[in-house]
């Protein structure tokens, strides 16, 4: 049984990783696609939480990620891309993210996440060493086209995280491990 679950997880990860590629062939095109995604996500977030604009502008930096997840009964996998913006220097650090989880769930959820760093040390640690997070339980459902819904807001390790659902209908209770790391091919 364990082998079957591991095999299923590997197949799902490989399937999702193909979906999580950025548009374009060249390094410049991929970077631009991520920056366009960042702008779109921030626009959507500001529509539902206008006060976040001030929080982001006053922070040492922020990150924006887009991630696709698939939940199939006992497993969830996902992957995506993003960028960390240092508000003090203007430096852009392109990042990847990956997620594997075990728990009950069914559906597909594309979500976008905005991380607001409240101190420079936390932001630097995030970009230089990556970050791993686990243990989430949420319910997200968007059945109409009335715009993006903020799926949650959390403050963890001096980072405020806003999650927006982009599409899909998912109901889940999973223990998820999400890892963020530098995208060496884009930096």
NORMO-V421359 format. One record per pair of residues at least 6 apart in sequence whose ideal C-beta (glycine too) atoms are under 6 Angstrom apart, sorted by the first residue. I is the first residue (numbers start at 0). GAP is how many residues later the second one is. If there is no record, write none. Layout:
# NORMO-V421359
I & GAP
I & GAP
This chain:
# NORMO-V421359
8 & 66
11 & 65
12 & 64
15 & 54
15 & 61
15 & 62
15 & 63
16 & 62
18 & 49
19 & 48
19 & 59
19 & 60
21 & 8
21 & 11
21 & 12
21 & 59
22 & 10
23 & 6
23 & 9
29 & 156
30 & 155
33 & 47
33 & 49
36 & 29
37 & 26
37 & 45
40 & 23
40 & 71
43 & 104
43 & 120
44 & 7
44 & 69
44 & 117
45 & 7
47 & 102
54 & 61
55 & 6
55 & 60
58 & 57
58 & 58
59 & 27
59 & 57
59 & 60
59 & 63
60 & 24
60 & 25
60 & 26
60 & 56
60 & 62
61 & 23
61 & 54
62 & 19
62 & 21
62 & 52
63 & 18
63 & 50
64 & 15
64 & 17
64 & 32
64 & 48
65 & 14
65 & 46
66 & 11
66 & 13
66 & 30
66 & 44
67 & 10
67 & 42
68 & 7
68 & 9
68 & 40
69 & 7
69 & 38
70 & 34
70 & 35
70 & 36
70 & 99
70 & 101
75 & 25
75 & 29
75 & 98
76 & 23
77 & 21
78 & 19
79 & 17
80 & 15
81 & 13
82 & 9
82 & 11
83 & 9
83 & 43
84 & 7
92 & 34
93 & 89
93 & 92
93 & 93
94 & 85
94 & 88
95 & 85
95 & 87
96 & 83
97 & 81
98 & 77
98 & 79
99 & 77
100 & 73
100 & 74
100 & 75
102 & 70
102 & 71
102 & 72
103 & 69
104 & 67
104 & 69
106 & 62
106 & 63
107 & 60
108 & 31
108 & 59
108 & 61
109 & 56
109 & 57
109 & 58
110 & 52
110 & 54
111 & 52
111 & 54
112 & 50
113 & 48
114 & 44
114 & 46
115 & 44
116 & 6
116 & 42
117 & 40
118 & 39
121 & 36
129 & 50
129 & 51
130 & 49
131 & 47
132 & 45
133 & 43
134 & 40
135 & 40
136 & 36
138 & 32
139 & 11
139 & 25
139 & 30
140 & 28
141 & 7
141 & 23
147 & 16
148 & 16
149 & 14
150 & 12
150 & 14
151 & 11
152 & 9
153 & 7
